[in-house]
Amino acid sequence: MSGTARAAIVTSVAGDVQIRSYDLPAPGPGEFVLEVELCGMCGTDAHIYRGRLASVRFPALLGHEIVGRVAALGDGLTADHAGRLVRIGDRVGVFPALSCGRCYECTVRGRPGNCPDRRPSYGFASPADRPPYLTGGFATHLYASNAGTVFYRTDLPPATAVLQEPLSVALHGVERAGLRIGSTVVVQGVGAIGLMAVLAARTAGAARIVAVGGPAARLELAAALGADETVDLGRVPDPARRGRAIRDALGDDRGADAVIGTAGSPESFAEGVGLVADGGVLAELGNFTDRGAIPFNPYADLLKRDLTITGVYGAGPDMQRRYHTALTILERGGAPFDRVVSHRLPLSRTRQALEALGGGYSVDGRDVVKLAIDPTA
């Protein structure tokens, strides 16, 4: 196909972001080209920008929460992953990861993330100065060069459809936390993943949910998405007082049946351990990159209390199922999904967005709930 695409390229660790132009590729068999309408930005993007994910090399094209309209289809590609016909101009959401689906890790162990034939995920492929180039969502176009890329057609507005990937991660966390109807839950962190974890916990039947974080705009949205109570880190900065406030909000001095950690710091993980009731579960999603270590006593912190601590890495095994489940939840509606994306910024402001998400959490004088890059802006 003819034409030119533009992409926001991070040139180095915490460095300049350049808008570069590329010729649009013609998709091969099973491939497609997407005209990106919106790409969500998450904490992982900010961590990569700061050089905290060693597998990503610079220059890099980031962005893995991708929704757009099909611009070109390669030979043999006529349907989405659910078997629904897809045509040029259809809106689709793209799952960033891809494994072979045939090897021992994929079929026997159920660990597609360990697939030896796993190709780099969209938004994580690097470096960006060699083909296939358009491999991330912070661009006008995505080249889905991996035949078999998982994508789903949808009529949802882009600002809602873009939540499909973070919701799939939150669903993994809720499943790993073993939530049951009537469970009490603490969600640490109210970024995009934390907000989606509140929604997922409510969908799973939790009886009481307490969301912990800030700023106020995010906490207000957490309440609208299903949190019964919120605790503002800015108002209760002392961990001991905060622990008391959280237990008061739960209505249970023993702690929560499940704590879902999305805040992304070793300190928040340590605090989460103290918030779980004996016999409960801590499901940690937030420390997706290496932020350091903390002291931990296997006897006092784990065995004596009969706790379960589980790591939740992305959408995890069976990730395609969770991605599809996320879409069904979003399409069902009934929650203020349209309020989650608070800022839609053009490609030219990608660096500003990455800096804001790394600290400050304010753009144009407004608190950030969720940032998204709008290549059409």
C-alpha positions as a Markdown table, in Angstrom:
| # | Residue | x | y | z |
|---|---|---|---|---|
| 1 | Met | 0.0 | 0.0 | 0.0 |
| 2 | Ser | 1.2 | 3.5 | -0.6 |
| 3 | Gly | 1.5 | 6.4 | 1.9 |
| 4 | Thr | 3.5 | 7.5 | 4.9 |
| 5 | Ala | 3.2 | 6.8 | 8.6 |
| 6 | Arg | 4.5 | 8.8 | 11.5 |
| 7 | Ala | 5.7 | 7.4 | 14.8 |
| 8 | Ala | 7.0 | 8.8 | 18.1 |
| 9 | Ile | 10.4 | 7.2 | 18.7 |
| 10 | Val | 12.1 | 7.3 | 22.1 |
| 11 | Thr | 15.7 | 7.8 | 21.1 |
| 12 | Ser | 17.4 | 6.9 | 24.4 |
| 13 | Val | 16.7 | 6.3 | 28.1 |
| 14 | Ala | 14.7 | 9.2 | 29.3 |
| 15 | Gly | 15.8 | 11.0 | 26.1 |
| 16 | Asp | 14.3 | 12.9 | 23.3 |
| 17 | Val | 11.2 | 11.7 | 21.4 |
| 18 | Gln | 11.4 | 12.2 | 17.7 |
| 19 | Ile | 8.6 | 12.0 | 15.2 |
| 20 | Arg | 9.9 | 9.9 | 12.3 |
| 21 | Ser | 8.3 | 9.0 | 9.0 |
| 22 | Tyr | 8.1 | 5.6 | 7.4 |
| 23 | Asp | 6.7 | 4.2 | 4.2 |
| 24 | Leu | 3.5 | 2.2 | 4.8 |
| 25 | Pro | 4.2 | -1.5 | 4.2 |
| 26 | Ala | 2.0 | -3.9 | 2.1 |
| 27 | Pro | 0.8 | -6.6 | 4.5 |
| 28 | Gly | 1.8 | -10.2 | 3.7 |
| 29 | Pro | -0.4 | -13.3 | 4.1 |
| 30 | Gly | -2.2 | -13.2 | 7.5 |
| 31 | Glu | -0.8 | -9.7 | 8.3 |
| 32 | Phe | -2.6 | -6.4 | 8.4 |
| 33 | Val | -2.0 | -2.7 | 8.7 |
| 34 | Leu | -4.0 | -0.7 | 11.2 |
| 35 | Glu | -4.7 | 3.0 | 11.2 |
| 36 | Val | -4.3 | 3.8 | 14.9 |
| 37 | Glu | -7.1 | 5.8 | 16.5 |
| 38 | Leu | -5.9 | 5.7 | 20.1 |
| 39 | Cys | -3.2 | 4.0 | 22.1 |
| 40 | Gly | -3.3 | 3.9 | 25.9 |
| 41 | Met | -0.2 | 4.7 | 27.9 |
| 42 | Cys | 0.4 | 2.8 | 31.1 |
| 43 | Gly | 3.0 | 2.7 | 33.8 |
| 44 | Thr | 5.0 | 0.1 | 32.0 |
| 45 | Asp | 5.6 | 2.6 | 29.1 |
| 46 | Ala | 6.9 | 5.1 | 31.7 |
| 47 | His | 9.2 | 2.4 | 33.2 |
| 48 | Ile | 10.6 | 1.5 | 29.8 |
| 49 | Tyr | 11.2 | 5.1 | 29.0 |
| 50 | Arg | 13.3 | 5.2 | 32.2 |
| 51 | Gly | 15.3 | 2.2 | 31.1 |
| 52 | Arg | 13.8 | -0.2 | 33.7 |
| 53 | Leu | 13.0 | -3.1 | 31.2 |
| 54 | Ala | 16.3 | -4.5 | 30.0 |
| 55 | Ser | 14.7 | -6.4 | 27.1 |
| 56 | Val | 13.7 | -3.2 | 25.3 |
| 57 | Arg | 16.5 | -1.4 | 23.5 |
| 58 | Phe | 16.6 | 2.1 | 22.1 |
| 59 | Pro | 15.5 | 3.7 | 19.8 |
| 60 | Ala | 12.1 | 2.3 | 20.7 |
| 61 | Leu | 8.5 | 2.6 | 19.5 |
| 62 | Leu | 6.3 | 2.1 | 22.6 |
| 63 | Gly | 2.5 | 1.7 | 23.0 |
| 64 | His | 0.7 | -1.7 | 23.5 |
| 65 | Glu | -2.9 | -0.7 | 24.3 |
| 66 | Ile | -4.0 | -0.3 | 20.7 |
| 67 | Val | -7.3 | 0.3 | 18.9 |
| 68 | Gly | -7.8 | 1.5 | 15.4 |
| 69 | Arg | -9.4 | 0.9 | 12.0 |
| 70 | Val | -8.2 | -1.8 | 9.5 |
| 71 | Ala | -6.3 | 0.0 | 6.7 |
| 72 | Ala | -5.1 | -3.1 | 4.7 |
| 73 | Leu | -5.6 | -6.9 | 5.0 |
| 74 | Gly | -3.1 | -9.5 | 3.8 |
| 75 | Asp | -4.1 | -12.5 | 1.8 |
| 76 | Gly | -6.1 | -15.1 | 3.7 |
| 77 | Leu | -7.0 | -12.8 | 6.6 |
| 78 | Thr | -10.8 | -12.4 | 6.5 |
| 79 | Ala | -11.9 | -12.8 | 10.2 |
| 80 | Asp | -11.0 | -11.7 | 13.7 |
| 81 | His | -9.9 | -14.1 | 16.4 |
| 82 | Ala | -13.6 | -14.9 | 17.2 |
| 83 | Gly | -14.3 | -15.8 | 13.6 |
| 84 | Arg | -16.3 | -12.7 | 12.8 |
| 85 | Leu | -15.8 | -11.2 | 9.3 |
| 86 | Val | -13.5 | -8.2 | 9.2 |
| 87 | Arg | -13.2 | -5.7 | 6.4 |
| 88 | Ile | -11.2 | -2.5 | 5.6 |
| 89 | Gly | -12.5 | 0.3 | 7.9 |
| 90 | Asp | -13.6 | -2.0 | 10.8 |
| 91 | Arg | -12.5 | -0.9 | 14.2 |
| 92 | Val | -10.5 | -3.5 | 16.1 |
| 93 | Gly | -8.5 | -3.9 | 19.3 |
| 94 | Val | -5.2 | -5.6 | 19.1 |
| 95 | Phe | -3.7 | -7.9 | 21.7 |
| 96 | Pro | 0.0 | -7.1 | 21.9 |
| 97 | Ala | 1.5 | -10.5 | 22.6 |
| 98 | Leu | 1.7 | -13.5 | 20.3 |
| 99 | Ser | 3.0 | -17.1 | 20.8 |
| 100 | Cys | 3.0 | -20.1 | 18.5 |
| 101 | Gly | 0.2 | -22.0 | 20.1 |
| 102 | Arg | 1.8 | -25.4 | 19.2 |
| 103 | Cys | 4.9 | -25.9 | 21.4 |
| 104 | Tyr | 5.2 | -27.6 | 24.7 |
| 105 | Glu | 5.1 | -24.3 | 26.7 |
| 106 | Cys | 1.9 | -23.2 | 24.9 |
| 107 | Thr | 0.0 | -26.5 | 24.9 |
| 108 | Val | 1.2 | -28.5 | 27.8 |
| 109 | Arg | 2.5 | -26.1 | 30.4 |
| 110 | Gly | 0.1 | -23.3 | 29.5 |
| 111 | Arg | 2.9 | -20.8 | 29.6 |
| 112 | Pro | 2.7 | -18.9 | 26.3 |
| 113 | Gly | 5.0 | -16.2 | 27.7 |
| 114 | Asn | 7.8 | -18.8 | 27.7 |
| 115 | Cys | 7.1 | -19.9 | 24.1 |
| 116 | Pro | 10.5 | -20.3 | 22.4 |
| 117 | Asp | 8.9 | -19.0 | 19.1 |
| 118 | Arg | 7.3 | -16.0 | 20.8 |
| 119 | Arg | 7.7 | -12.9 | 18.8 |
| 120 | Pro | 8.2 | -9.5 | 20.4 |
| 121 | Ser | 5.0 | -7.9 | 21.6 |
| 122 | Tyr | 3.7 | -4.8 | 19.9 |
| 123 | Gly | 5.0 | -1.8 | 21.9 |
| 124 | Phe | 8.0 | -3.8 | 23.2 |
| 125 | Ala | 9.8 | -4.7 | 19.9 |
| 126 | Ser | 13.1 | -2.9 | 19.5 |
| 127 | Pro | 15.1 | -1.3 | 18.2 |
| 128 | Ala | 13.0 | 0.9 | 16.0 |
| 129 | Asp | 15.7 | 1.7 | 13.5 |
| 130 | Arg | 15.3 | -1.5 | 11.6 |
| 131 | Pro | 12.4 | -3.4 | 9.9 |
| 132 | Pro | 9.5 | -3.9 | 10.5 |
| 133 | Tyr | 9.5 | -0.4 | 12.1 |
| 134 | Leu | 5.8 | 0.2 | 12.8 |
| 135 | Thr | 5.6 | -2.2 | 15.8 |
| 136 | Gly | 4.0 | 0.0 | 18.5 |
| 137 | Gly | 0.9 | 2.1 | 19.0 |
| 138 | Phe | 2.4 | 5.5 | 19.5 |
| 139 | Ala | 2.2 | 6.0 | 15.7 |
| 140 | Thr | -0.4 | 6.7 | 13.0 |
| 141 | His | -0.2 | 3.1 | 11.8 |
| 142 | Leu | 0.6 | -0.3 | 13.2 |
| 143 | Tyr | 2.1 | -3.0 | 11.0 |
| 144 | Ala | 0.7 | -6.3 | 12.4 |
| 145 | Ser | 3.6 | -8.2 | 10.9 |
| 146 | Asn | 3.0 | -11.3 | 13.0 |
| 147 | Ala | 0.6 | -13.6 | 11.2 |
| 148 | Gly | -1.9 | -14.9 | 13.8 |
| 149 | Thr | -2.0 | -11.6 | 15.7 |
| 150 | Val | -5.0 | -11.7 | 18.1 |
| 151 | Phe | -7.5 | -8.9 | 17.4 |
| 152 | Tyr | -11.2 | -8.4 | 17.8 |
| 153 | Arg | -13.7 | -6.3 | 15.9 |
| 154 | Thr | -15.7 | -3.9 | 18.0 |
| 155 | Asp | -18.2 | -1.0 | 17.8 |
| 156 | Leu | -17.1 | 0.5 | 21.1 |
| 157 | Pro | -15.7 | 4.0 | 21.0 |
| 158 | Pro | -11.9 | 4.1 | 20.9 |
| 159 | Ala | -11.6 | 5.5 | 24.5 |
| 160 | Thr | -13.5 | 2.5 | 25.8 |
| 161 | Ala | -12.0 | -0.1 | 23.4 |
| 162 | Val | -8.5 | 0.9 | 24.5 |
| 163 | Leu | -9.2 | -0.4 | 28.0 |
| 164 | Gln | -9.4 | -4.0 | 26.7 |
| 165 | Glu | -5.7 | -4.7 | 27.3 |
| 166 | Pro | -5.4 | -3.3 | 30.9 |
| 167 | Leu | -8.7 | -5.0 | 31.8 |
| 168 | Ser | -7.3 | -8.4 | 30.6 |
| 169 | Val | -4.3 | -7.9 | 33.0 |
| 170 | Ala | -6.7 | -7.0 | 35.9 |
| 171 | Leu | -8.8 | -10.1 | 35.2 |
| 172 | His | -5.6 | -12.2 | 35.5 |
| 173 | Gly | -5.0 | -10.6 | 38.9 |
| 174 | Val | -8.5 | -11.3 | 40.1 |
| 175 | Glu | -8.3 | -14.9 | 39.0 |
| 176 | Arg | -5.0 | -15.4 | 40.7 |
| 177 | Ala | -6.3 | -13.7 | 43.9 |
| 178 | Gly | -9.0 | -16.5 | 44.1 |
| 179 | Leu | -11.9 | -14.1 | 44.5 |
| 180 | Arg | -15.2 | -15.6 | 45.4 |
| 181 | Ile | -18.7 | -14.1 | 45.8 |
| 182 | Gly | -18.6 | -12.2 | 49.1 |
| 183 | Ser | -14.8 | -11.7 | 49.2 |
| 184 | Thr | -13.3 | -8.5 | 50.8 |
| 185 | Val | -10.7 | -6.9 | 48.6 |
| 186 | Val | -8.1 | -4.1 | 48.9 |
| 187 | Val | -6.8 | -2.7 | 45.6 |
| 188 | Gln | -3.5 | -0.8 | 46.0 |
| 189 | Gly | -3.1 | 1.8 | 43.3 |
| 190 | Val | -5.7 | 3.5 | 41.1 |
| 191 | Gly | -3.9 | 3.9 | 37.9 |
| 192 | Ala | -5.4 | 2.2 | 34.8 |
| 193 | Ile | -4.7 | -1.3 | 36.0 |
| 194 | Gly | -5.9 | -0.6 | 39.5 |
| 195 | Leu | -9.1 | 1.0 | 38.2 |
| 196 | Met | -9.7 | -2.1 | 36.0 |
| 197 | Ala | -8.9 | -4.3 | 39.0 |
| 198 | Val | -11.7 | -2.6 | 41.0 |
| 199 | Leu | -14.1 | -3.3 | 38.1 |
| 200 | Ala | -12.9 | -6.9 | 37.7 |
| 201 | Ala | -13.3 | -7.5 | 41.5 |
| 202 | Arg | -16.8 | -6.1 | 41.4 |
| 203 | Thr | -17.7 | -8.2 | 38.4 |
| 204 | Ala | -16.3 | -11.3 | 40.2 |
| 205 | Gly | -18.7 | -10.8 | 43.1 |
| 206 | Ala | -16.6 | -9.1 | 45.8 |
| 207 | Ala | -18.7 | -7.9 | 48.7 |
| 208 | Arg | -16.5 | -5.0 | 49.7 |
| 209 | Ile | -13.7 | -3.3 | 47.8 |
| 210 | Val | -11.4 | -0.6 | 49.2 |
| 211 | Ala | -9.2 | 1.3 | 46.7 |
| 212 | Val | -6.0 | 2.9 | 48.0 |
| 213 | Gly | -4.1 | 5.6 | 46.0 |
| 214 | Gly | -4.4 | 9.0 | 44.5 |
| 215 | Pro | -4.9 | 11.6 | 43.2 |
| 216 | Ala | -8.5 | 12.5 | 44.1 |
| 217 | Ala | -9.8 | 12.2 | 40.5 |
| 218 | Arg | -8.7 | 8.6 | 40.2 |
| 219 | Leu | -10.2 | 7.8 | 43.6 |
| 220 | Glu | -13.5 | 9.3 | 42.5 |
| 221 | Leu | -13.5 | 7.1 | 39.4 |
| 222 | Ala | -12.6 | 4.0 | 41.4 |
| 223 | Ala | -15.7 | 4.6 | 43.5 |
| 224 | Ala | -17.8 | 5.0 | 40.3 |
| 225 | Leu | -16.3 | 1.7 | 39.0 |
| 226 | Gly | -17.2 | -0.2 | 42.1 |
| 227 | Ala | -15.1 | 0.6 | 45.1 |
| 228 | Asp | -17.1 | 0.9 | 48.3 |
| 229 | Glu | -14.5 | 3.0 | 50.1 |
| 230 | Thr | -11.3 | 4.8 | 49.1 |
| 231 | Val | -8.2 | 5.8 | 51.0 |
| 232 | Asp | -6.2 | 8.8 | 49.7 |
| 233 | Leu | -2.4 | 8.4 | 50.1 |
| 234 | Gly | -2.0 | 12.1 | 50.1 |
| 235 | Arg | -4.4 | 12.4 | 53.1 |
| 236 | Val | -2.9 | 9.5 | 55.0 |
| 237 | Pro | 0.8 | 9.3 | 54.2 |
| 238 | Asp | 1.8 | 7.4 | 57.3 |
| 239 | Pro | 1.7 | 3.7 | 56.6 |
| 240 | Ala | 0.6 | 2.7 | 60.1 |
| 241 | Arg | -2.3 | 5.2 | 60.1 |
| 242 | Arg | -3.1 | 4.2 | 56.5 |
| 243 | Gly | -3.3 | 0.5 | 57.6 |
| 244 | Arg | -5.8 | 1.5 | 60.3 |
| 245 | Ala | -7.8 | 3.6 | 57.8 |
| 246 | Ile | -8.0 | 0.7 | 55.4 |
| 247 | Arg | -9.1 | -1.8 | 58.0 |
| 248 | Asp | -11.8 | 0.7 | 59.1 |
| 249 | Ala | -12.9 | 1.0 | 55.5 |
| 250 | Leu | -13.1 | -2.8 | 55.2 |
| 251 | Gly | -15.0 | -3.1 | 58.5 |
| 252 | Asp | -12.6 | -5.9 | 59.5 |
| 253 | Asp | -9.6 | -5.7 | 61.7 |
| 254 | Arg | -8.3 | -9.0 | 60.3 |
| 255 | Gly | -7.6 | -7.5 | 56.9 |
| 256 | Ala | -8.8 | -8.4 | 53.5 |
| 257 | Asp | -9.5 | -11.8 | 51.9 |
| 258 | Ala | -7.5 | -10.6 | 48.9 |
| 259 | Val | -5.1 | -7.7 | 48.2 |
| 260 | Ile | -4.5 | -6.8 | 44.6 |
| 261 | Gly | -1.3 | -4.8 | 44.3 |
| 262 | Thr | -1.0 | -2.5 | 41.3 |
| 263 | Ala | 1.0 | 0.4 | 42.7 |
| 264 | Gly | 4.3 | -0.8 | 41.4 |
| 265 | Ser | 6.8 | -0.3 | 44.2 |
| 266 | Pro | 8.5 | -2.7 | 46.6 |
| 267 | Glu | 7.2 | -0.6 | 49.5 |
| 268 | Ser | 3.6 | -1.0 | 48.4 |
| 269 | Phe | 4.2 | -4.8 | 48.2 |
| 270 | Ala | 5.4 | -4.9 | 51.7 |
| 271 | Glu | 2.5 | -2.8 | 52.9 |
| 272 | Gly | 0.1 | -5.2 | 51.0 |
| 273 | Val | 1.4 | -8.2 | 52.9 |
| 274 | Gly | 0.3 | -6.5 | 56.1 |
| 275 | Leu | -3.2 | -5.8 | 54.7 |
| 276 | Val | -4.0 | -9.5 | 54.0 |
| 277 | Ala | -6.0 | -11.4 | 56.5 |
| 278 | Asp | -4.5 | -14.7 | 57.7 |
| 279 | Gly | -5.2 | -17.3 | 55.1 |
| 280 | Gly | -5.7 | -14.7 | 52.4 |
| 281 | Val | -4.0 | -13.9 | 49.1 |
| 282 | Leu | -1.8 | -11.1 | 47.9 |
| 283 | Ala | -1.8 | -10.9 | 44.1 |
| 284 | Glu | 1.0 | -8.6 | 42.9 |
| 285 | Leu | 0.6 | -7.0 | 39.5 |
| 286 | Gly | 2.4 | -3.7 | 39.9 |
| 287 | Asn | 6.1 | -4.6 | 40.1 |
| 288 | Phe | 6.3 | -5.3 | 36.3 |
| 289 | Thr | 9.8 | -4.0 | 36.2 |
| 290 | Asp | 12.7 | -4.3 | 38.7 |
| 291 | Arg | 12.3 | -1.6 | 41.3 |
| 292 | Gly | 14.5 | -3.2 | 44.0 |
| 293 | Ala | 14.2 | -5.5 | 47.0 |
| 294 | Ile | 12.7 | -5.4 | 50.4 |
| 295 | Pro | 13.3 | -7.3 | 53.7 |
| 296 | Phe | 11.0 | -10.3 | 54.0 |
| 297 | Asn | 10.6 | -12.8 | 56.8 |
| 298 | Pro | 9.4 | -16.2 | 55.4 |
| 299 | Tyr | 8.2 | -17.3 | 58.9 |
| 300 | Ala | 6.5 | -14.2 | 60.2 |
| 301 | Asp | 5.3 | -12.7 | 56.9 |
| 302 | Leu | 4.2 | -15.9 | 55.2 |
| 303 | Leu | 4.1 | -19.3 | 56.9 |
| 304 | Lys | 2.8 | -18.2 | 60.3 |
| 305 | Arg | 0.0 | -16.4 | 58.7 |
| 306 | Asp | -0.8 | -19.1 | 56.1 |
| 307 | Leu | -0.7 | -16.5 | 53.3 |
| 308 | Thr | -0.6 | -17.1 | 49.5 |
| 309 | Ile | 1.5 | -14.6 | 47.6 |
| 310 | Thr | 1.1 | -14.9 | 43.8 |
| 311 | Gly | 2.9 | -13.0 | 41.0 |
| 312 | Val | 0.7 | -11.8 | 38.2 |
| 313 | Tyr | 2.7 | -11.0 | 35.0 |
| 314 | Gly | 0.6 | -9.3 | 32.4 |
| 315 | Ala | -2.5 | -11.1 | 31.1 |
| 316 | Gly | -0.7 | -14.4 | 31.9 |
| 317 | Pro | -1.4 | -17.9 | 30.7 |
| 318 | Asp | -4.6 | -18.1 | 28.7 |
| 319 | Met | -4.2 | -14.5 | 27.9 |
| 320 | Gln | -6.3 | -14.6 | 24.7 |
| 321 | Arg | -9.3 | -15.7 | 26.8 |
| 322 | Arg | -8.9 | -12.9 | 29.2 |
| 323 | Tyr | -8.5 | -10.4 | 26.4 |
| 324 | His | -11.8 | -11.6 | 24.9 |
| 325 | Thr | -13.5 | -11.6 | 28.3 |
| 326 | Ala | -12.4 | -8.0 | 28.8 |
| 327 | Leu | -14.1 | -7.0 | 25.6 |
| 328 | Thr | -17.4 | -8.7 | 26.6 |
| 329 | Ile | -17.3 | -6.8 | 29.9 |
| 330 | Leu | -16.7 | -3.5 | 28.2 |
| 331 | Glu | -19.4 | -4.1 | 25.6 |
| 332 | Arg | -21.9 | -5.0 | 28.3 |
| 333 | Gly | -21.5 | -1.4 | 29.6 |
| 334 | Gly | -23.1 | -0.3 | 32.8 |
| 335 | Ala | -20.0 | 1.6 | 34.1 |
| 336 | Pro | -18.5 | 5.0 | 33.3 |
| 337 | Phe | -15.7 | 3.6 | 31.0 |
| 338 | Asp | -15.8 | 6.9 | 29.0 |
| 339 | Arg | -14.3 | 8.7 | 32.1 |
| 340 | Val | -11.2 | 6.6 | 32.4 |
| 341 | Val | -9.2 | 8.2 | 29.5 |
| 342 | Ser | -8.7 | 11.7 | 30.9 |
| 343 | His | -6.2 | 13.0 | 28.4 |
| 344 | Arg | -5.8 | 12.4 | 24.7 |
| 345 | Leu | -2.5 | 13.9 | 23.5 |
| 346 | Pro | -1.0 | 14.1 | 20.0 |
| 347 | Leu | 2.2 | 12.2 | 18.9 |
| 348 | Ser | 4.2 | 15.4 | 19.4 |
| 349 | Arg | 3.4 | 15.3 | 23.2 |
| 350 | Thr | 4.5 | 11.7 | 23.8 |
| 351 | Arg | 7.5 | 12.7 | 25.8 |
| 352 | Gln | 5.5 | 15.0 | 28.0 |
| 353 | Ala | 3.0 | 12.2 | 28.6 |
| 354 | Leu | 5.8 | 9.7 | 29.5 |
| 355 | Glu | 7.3 | 12.3 | 31.9 |
| 356 | Ala | 3.9 | 13.0 | 33.5 |
| 357 | Leu | 3.2 | 9.3 | 34.0 |
| 358 | Gly | 6.6 | 8.9 | 35.7 |
| 359 | Gly | 5.7 | 11.5 | 38.3 |
| 360 | Gly | 3.5 | 14.5 | 38.8 |
| 361 | Tyr | 0.5 | 12.9 | 37.2 |
| 362 | Ser | -0.8 | 16.2 | 35.9 |
| 363 | Val | -1.1 | 17.5 | 32.3 |
| 364 | Asp | -2.6 | 20.8 | 31.3 |
| 365 | Gly | -3.5 | 21.6 | 34.9 |
| 366 | Arg | -5.6 | 18.5 | 35.3 |
| 367 | Asp | -4.9 | 15.3 | 37.3 |
| 368 | Val | -4.2 | 12.3 | 35.0 |
| 369 | Val | -6.5 | 9.4 | 35.3 |
| 370 | Lys | -5.3 | 7.7 | 32.1 |
| 371 | Leu | -3.3 | 9.1 | 29.3 |
| 372 | Ala | -3.7 | 8.0 | 25.7 |
| 373 | Ile | -1.9 | 9.0 | 22.5 |
| 374 | Asp | -4.2 | 10.2 | 19.7 |
| 375 | Pro | -2.2 | 10.1 | 16.4 |
| 376 | Thr | -5.1 | 11.8 | 14.7 |
| 377 | Ala | -4.9 | 14.9 | 16.9 |
